């Protein structure tokens, strides 16, 4: 996947979620892109992809701290669970590849469960 294809994928997926109030492309290089998806002033999703290295970071941030995330290093995925975001869940469920839309669906479930939206 090229960085242009990744950008199109992000922007298509993000527009499907009404809890996202702003979409800011923070940085873009030849091989990487970073987005900040605003929900509330102290609540946002950060998406980072590097198509050359296979690195990805999909993170829900609240009050300056990660509260949930999924990361890929060298195309090896793991999850940072909601109730223990500093741990690495590498179970079959935690290690599976997720799309941007799947991640945002997981985020939406957390936001609803915790009454953050």
Secondary structure, 3 states (H helix, E strand, C coil): CCHHHHHHHHHHHHCCCCCCCEEEEEEECCCEEEEEEEEECCEEEEEEEECCCCEEEEEEEECCEEEEEEEEECCEEEEECHHHCCCCECCCCCCCCCCHHHHHHHHHHHHHHCCCC
